[in-house]
Amino acid sequence: MDRILTDWQRRDDLEALQLLLRRMVQDINRFSDEARNRLATLNQKLVMLERNIK
């Protein structure tokens, strides 16, 4: 019986860890998307400034 309880506890621990990792990956992906968008916007502004200088 003790082995069954230990197994279920490990499963619960693994499930909690998987959920935490999924959330971390989602946060990293969200950050990456926002950073790409901001860099693209900045790049557009720099291109416009370069054209105005020429």
Gaussian input, Z-matrix of N, CA and C with variables (Angstrom, degrees):
# hf/3-21g

backbone

0 1
 N
 C     1     B1
 C     2     B2     1     A1
 N     3     B3     2     A2     1     D1
 C     4     B4     3     A3     2     D2
 C     5     B5     4     A4     3     D3
 N     6     B6     5     A5     4     D4
 C     7     B7     6     A6     5     D5
 C     8     B8     7     A7     6     D6
 N     9     B9     8     A8     7     D7
 C    10    B10     9     A9     8     D8
 C    11    B11    10    A10     9     D9
 N    12    B12    11    A11    10    D10
 C    13    B13    12    A12    11    D11
 C    14    B14    13    A13    12    D12
 N    15    B15    14    A14    13    D13
 C    16    B16    15    A15    14    D14
 C    17    B17    16    A16    15    D15
 N    18    B18    17    A17    16    D16
 C    19    B19    18    A18    17    D17
 C    20    B20    19    A19    18    D18
 N    21    B21    20    A20    19    D19
 C    22    B22    21    A21    20    D20
 C    23    B23    22    A22    21    D21
 N    24    B24    23    A23    22    D22
 C    25    B25    24    A24    23    D23
 C    26    B26    25    A25    24    D24
 N    27    B27    26    A26    25    D25
 C    28    B28    27    A27    26    D26
 C    29    B29    28    A28    27    D27
 N    30    B30    29    A29    28    D28
 C    31    B31    30    A30    29    D29
 C    32    B32    31    A31    30    D30
 N    33    B33    32    A32    31    D31
 C    34    B34    33    A33    32    D32
 C    35    B35    34    A34    33    D33
 N    36    B36    35    A35    34    D34
 C    37    B37    36    A36    35    D35
 C    38    B38    37    A37    36    D36
 N    39    B39    38    A38    37    D37
 C    40    B40    39    A39    38    D38
 C    41    B41    40    A40    39    D39
 N    42    B42    41    A41    40    D40
 C    43    B43    42    A42    41    D41
 C    44    B44    43    A43    42    D42
 N    45    B45    44    A44    43    D43
 C    46    B46    45    A45    44    D44
 C    47    B47    46    A46    45    D45
 N    48    B48    47    A47    46    D46
 C    49    B49    48    A48    47    D47
 C    50    B50    49    A49    48    D48
 N    51    B51    50    A50    49    D49
 C    52    B52    51    A51    50    D50
 C    53    B53    52    A52    51    D51
 N    54    B54    53    A53    52    D52
 C    55    B55    54    A54    53    D53
 C    56    B56    55    A55    54    D54
 N    57    B57    56    A56    55    D55
 C    58    B58    57    A57    56    D56
 C    59    B59    58    A58    57    D57
 N    60    B60    59    A59    58    D58
 C    61    B61    60    A60    59    D59
 C    62    B62    61    A61    60    D60
 N    63    B63    62    A62    61    D61
 C    64    B64    63    A63    62    D62
 C    65    B65    64    A64    63    D63
 N    66    B66    65    A65    64    D64
 C    67    B67    66    A66    65    D65
 C    68    B68    67    A67    66    D66
 N    69    B69    68    A68    67    D67
 C    70    B70    69    A69    68    D68
 C    71    B71    70    A70    69    D69
 N    72    B72    71    A71    70    D70
 C    73    B73    72    A72    71    D71
 C    74    B74    73    A73    72    D72
 N    75    B75    74    A74    73    D73
 C    76    B76    75    A75    74    D74
 C    77    B77    76    A76    75    D75
 N    78    B78    77    A77    76    D76
 C    79    B79    78    A78    77    D77
 C    80    B80    79    A79    78    D78
 N    81    B81    80    A80    79    D79
 C    82    B82    81    A81    80    D80
 C    83    B83    82    A82    81    D81
 N    84    B84    83    A83    82    D82
 C    85    B85    84    A84    83    D83
 C    86    B86    85    A85    84    D84
 N    87    B87    86    A86    85    D85
 C    88    B88    87    A87    86    D86
 C    89    B89    88    A88    87    D87
 N    90    B90    89    A89    88    D88
 C    91    B91    90    A90    89    D89
 C    92    B92    91    A91    90    D90
 N    93    B93    92    A92    91    D91
 C    94    B94    93    A93    92    D92
 C    95    B95    94    A94    93    D93
 N    96    B96    95    A95    94    D94
 C    97    B97    96    A96    95    D95
 C    98    B98    97    A97    96    D96
 N    99    B99    98    A98    97    D97
 C   100   B100    99    A99    98    D98
 C   101   B101   100   A100    99    D99
 N   102   B102   101   A101   100   D100
 C   103   B103   102   A102   101   D101
 C   104   B104   103   A103   102   D102
 N   105   B105   104   A104   103   D103
 C   106   B106   105   A105   104   D104
 C   107   B107   106   A106   105   D105
 N   108   B108   107   A107   106   D106
 C   109   B109   108   A108   107   D107
 C   110   B110   109   A109   108   D108
 N   111   B111   110   A110   109   D109
 C   112   B112   111   A111   110   D110
 C   113   B113   112   A112   111   D111
 N   114   B114   113   A113   112   D112
 C   115   B115   114   A114   113   D113
 C   116   B116   115   A115   114   D114
 N   117   B117   116   A116   115   D115
 C   118   B118   117   A117   116   D116
 C   119   B119   118   A118   117   D117
 N   120   B120   119   A119   118   D118
 C   121   B121   120   A120   119   D119
 C   122   B122   121   A121   120   D120
 N   123   B123   122   A122   121   D121
 C   124   B124   123   A123   122   D122
 C   125   B125   124   A124   123   D123
 N   126   B126   125   A125   124   D124
 C   127   B127   126   A126   125   D125
 C   128   B128   127   A127   126   D126
 N   129   B129   128   A128   127   D127
 C   130   B130   129   A129   128   D128
 C   131   B131   130   A130   129   D129
 N   132   B132   131   A131   130   D130
 C   133   B133   132   A132   131   D131
 C   134   B134   133   A133   132   D132
 N   135   B135   134   A134   133   D133
 C   136   B136   135   A135   134   D134
 C   137   B137   136   A136   135   D135
 N   138   B138   137   A137   136   D136
 C   139   B139   138   A138   137   D137
 C   140   B140   139   A139   138   D138
 N   141   B141   140   A140   139   D139
 C   142   B142   141   A141   140   D140
 C   143   B143   142   A142   141   D141
 N   144   B144   143   A143   142   D142
 C   145   B145   144   A144   143   D143
 C   146   B146   145   A145   144   D144
 N   147   B147   146   A146   145   D145
 C   148   B148   147   A147   146   D146
 C   149   B149   148   A148   147   D147
 N   150   B150   149   A149   148   D148
 C   151   B151   150   A150   149   D149
 C   152   B152   151   A151   150   D150
 N   153   B153   152   A152   151   D151
 C   154   B154   153   A153   152   D152
 C   155   B155   154   A154   153   D153
 N   156   B156   155   A155   154   D154
 C   157   B157   156   A156   155   D155
 C   158   B158   157   A157   156   D156
 N   159   B159   158   A158   157   D157
 C   160   B160   159   A159   158   D158
 C   161   B161   160   A160   159   D159

   B1=1.4537
   B2=1.5294
   B3=1.3288
   B4=1.4618
   B5=1.5285
   B6=1.3306
   B7=1.4647
   B8=1.5252
   B9=1.3071
   B10=1.4671
   B11=1.5220
   B12=1.3166
   B13=1.4682
   B14=1.5246
   B15=1.3209
   B16=1.4647
   B17=1.5227
   B18=1.3255
   B19=1.4601
   B20=1.5231
   B21=1.3206
   B22=1.4635
   B23=1.5262
   B24=1.3183
   B25=1.4647
   B26=1.5247
   B27=1.3262
   B28=1.4692
   B29=1.5201
   B30=1.3173
   B31=1.4655
   B32=1.5256
   B33=1.3170
   B34=1.4662
   B35=1.5262
   B36=1.3283
   B37=1.4648
   B38=1.5259
   B39=1.3333
   B40=1.4644
   B41=1.5262
   B42=1.3112
   B43=1.4587
   B44=1.5269
   B45=1.3221
   B46=1.4647
   B47=1.5267
   B48=1.3164
   B49=1.4597
   B50=1.5242
   B51=1.3231
   B52=1.4627
   B53=1.5219
   B54=1.3140
   B55=1.4577
   B56=1.5267
   B57=1.3151
   B58=1.4585
   B59=1.5262
   B60=1.3259
   B61=1.4629
   B62=1.5266
   B63=1.3232
   B64=1.4723
   B65=1.5200
   B66=1.3258
   B67=1.4656
   B68=1.5237
   B69=1.3247
   B70=1.4629
   B71=1.5265
   B72=1.3213
   B73=1.4662
   B74=1.5249
   B75=1.3265
   B76=1.4608
   B77=1.5211
   B78=1.3231
   B79=1.4647
   B80=1.5239
   B81=1.3229
   B82=1.4647
   B83=1.5258
   B84=1.3196
   B85=1.4632
   B86=1.5234
   B87=1.3316
   B88=1.4600
   B89=1.5311
   B90=1.3284
   B91=1.4595
   B92=1.5289
   B93=1.3210
   B94=1.4602
   B95=1.5268
   B96=1.3169
   B97=1.4648
   B98=1.5223
   B99=1.3298
   B100=1.4622
   B101=1.5250
   B102=1.3202
   B103=1.4618
   B104=1.5281
   B105=1.3214
   B106=1.4691
   B107=1.5216
   B108=1.3299
   B109=1.4617
   B110=1.5201
   B111=1.3219
   B112=1.4658
   B113=1.5218
   B114=1.3274
   B115=1.4585
   B116=1.5267
   B117=1.3164
   B118=1.4649
   B119=1.5240
   B120=1.3255
   B121=1.4645
   B122=1.5224
   B123=1.3092
   B124=1.4610
   B125=1.5199
   B126=1.3187
   B127=1.4576
   B128=1.5247
   B129=1.3202
   B130=1.4623
   B131=1.5235
   B132=1.3257
   B133=1.4640
   B134=1.5264
   B135=1.3188
   B136=1.4636
   B137=1.5242
   B138=1.3145
   B139=1.4695
   B140=1.5220
   B141=1.3207
   B142=1.4647
   B143=1.5283
   B144=1.3239
   B145=1.4616
   B146=1.5246
   B147=1.3240
   B148=1.4632
   B149=1.5236
   B150=1.3073
   B151=1.4692
   B152=1.5198
   B153=1.3220
   B154=1.4634
   B155=1.5211
   B156=1.3181
   B157=1.4633
   B158=1.5216
   B159=1.3074
   B160=1.4738
   B161=1.4715
   A1=111.21
   A2=115.11
   A3=120.33
   A4=111.12
   A5=116.20
   A6=120.42
   A7=110.87
   A8=116.59
   A9=120.83
   A10=109.96
   A11=116.74
   A12=120.27
   A13=111.39
   A14=115.63
   A15=120.23
   A16=110.42
   A17=116.47
   A18=120.92
   A19=111.01
   A20=117.53
   A21=120.64
   A22=111.49
   A23=116.66
   A24=119.98
   A25=110.44
   A26=115.94
   A27=119.67
   A28=110.85
   A29=116.75
   A30=120.08
   A31=110.89
   A32=116.19
   A33=120.11
   A34=110.88
   A35=116.06
   A36=120.38
   A37=111.02
   A38=116.26
   A39=120.26
   A40=111.62
   A41=116.64
   A42=120.27
   A43=110.68
   A44=116.82
   A45=120.70
   A46=110.52
   A47=116.85
   A48=121.23
   A49=111.12
   A50=116.89
   A51=120.51
   A52=110.98
   A53=117.12
   A54=121.03
   A55=110.44
   A56=116.96
   A57=121.45
   A58=110.91
   A59=116.69
   A60=120.51
   A61=111.49
   A62=117.43
   A63=120.29
   A64=110.87
   A65=115.83
   A66=119.73
   A67=111.17
   A68=116.22
   A69=119.71
   A70=110.74
   A71=116.78
   A72=120.94
   A73=110.20
   A74=117.63
   A75=120.71
   A76=111.05
   A77=117.05
   A78=120.70
   A79=111.37
   A80=116.57
   A81=120.26
   A82=110.28
   A83=117.63
   A84=120.98
   A85=111.35
   A86=116.54
   A87=120.57
   A88=110.39
   A89=116.31
   A90=120.87
   A91=110.49
   A92=116.43
   A93=121.19
   A94=111.17
   A95=116.95
   A96=120.80
   A97=111.36
   A98=116.61
   A99=120.28
   A100=111.05
   A101=117.00
   A102=120.75
   A103=110.64
   A104=117.14
   A105=120.09
   A106=111.27
   A107=116.25
   A108=119.62
   A109=111.47
   A110=116.75
   A111=120.21
   A112=111.42
   A113=116.78
   A114=119.84
   A115=111.42
   A116=117.11
   A117=120.13
   A118=110.34
   A119=116.96
   A120=121.02
   A121=110.39
   A122=116.73
   A123=121.13
   A124=110.81
   A125=117.08
   A126=120.94
   A127=111.03
   A128=117.51
   A129=120.72
   A130=111.14
   A131=116.53
   A132=120.27
   A133=110.98
   A134=117.00
   A135=120.51
   A136=111.48
   A137=116.97
   A138=120.61
   A139=109.81
   A140=117.14
   A141=120.54
   A142=110.93
   A143=117.49
   A144=120.76
   A145=111.03
   A146=117.02
   A147=120.58
   A148=110.93
   A149=117.26
   A150=120.67
   A151=110.92
   A152=116.83
   A153=120.55
   A154=111.49
   A155=117.51
   A156=121.41
   A157=110.37
   A158=117.49
   A159=122.07
   A160=108.59
   D1=-36.66
   D2=-179.49
   D3=-63.20
   D4=-36.05
   D5=179.59
   D6=-65.84
   D7=-36.80
   D8=179.09
   D9=-66.30
   D10=-44.80
   D11=178.76
   D12=-62.97
   D13=-40.83
   D14=177.84
   D15=-63.49
   D16=-41.94
   D17=178.72
   D18=-61.17
   D19=-45.16
   D20=180.00
   D21=-66.02
   D22=-36.65
   D23=177.57
   D24=-64.46
   D25=-42.44
   D26=177.37
   D27=-62.92
   D28=-40.85
   D29=178.01
   D30=-62.32
   D31=-42.75
   D32=177.66
   D33=-62.26
   D34=-43.07
   D35=178.99
   D36=-62.75
   D37=-43.73
   D38=179.17
   D39=-64.58
   D40=-39.51
   D41=178.84
   D42=-64.02
   D43=-41.88
   D44=178.04
   D45=-64.02
   D46=-40.44
   D47=178.62
   D48=-65.75
   D49=-42.01
   D50=178.10
   D51=-61.96
   D52=-42.19
   D53=178.74
   D54=-62.56
   D55=-44.05
   D56=178.65
   D57=-61.40
   D58=-44.41
   D59=179.51
   D60=-64.83
   D61=-39.71
   D62=177.30
   D63=-60.97
   D64=-43.79
   D65=179.21
   D66=-63.57
   D67=-40.49
   D68=178.61
   D69=-63.25
   D70=-44.02
   D71=179.40
   D72=-63.44
   D73=-41.52
   D74=177.29
   D75=-61.05
   D76=-43.25
   D77=178.73
   D78=-63.89
   D79=-42.36
   D80=178.87
   D81=-64.64
   D82=-42.70
   D83=178.79
   D84=-64.14
   D85=-40.62
   D86=178.15
   D87=-63.31
   D88=-44.16
   D89=177.85
   D90=-60.99
   D91=-43.70
   D92=179.76
   D93=-60.71
   D94=-44.99
   D95=179.02
   D96=-62.37
   D97=-44.71
   D98=179.60
   D99=-64.19
   D100=-41.34
   D101=179.29
   D102=-64.05
   D103=-42.57
   D104=178.26
   D105=-61.81
   D106=-43.63
   D107=179.49
   D108=-62.98
   D109=-43.60
   D110=179.61
   D111=-65.37
   D112=-40.68
   D113=178.14
   D114=-66.48
   D115=-37.35
   D116=177.61
   D117=-64.86
   D118=-41.99
   D119=177.77
   D120=-63.32
   D121=-44.85
   D122=178.37
   D123=-62.06
   D124=-40.64
   D125=178.23
   D126=-61.99
   D127=-42.32
   D128=177.83
   D129=-61.21
   D130=-42.71
   D131=179.20
   D132=-64.29
   D133=-40.87
   D134=178.58
   D135=-65.15
   D136=-40.03
   D137=177.90
   D138=-62.23
   D139=-42.99
   D140=178.90
   D141=-63.53
   D142=-41.39
   D143=177.90
   D144=-63.94
   D145=-42.00
   D146=178.54
   D147=-62.22
   D148=-39.40
   D149=179.11
   D150=-66.73
   D151=-38.16
   D152=179.14
   D153=-67.75
   D154=-32.11
   D155=-179.81
   D156=-71.48
   D157=-36.49
   D158=-178.04
   D159=-73.72

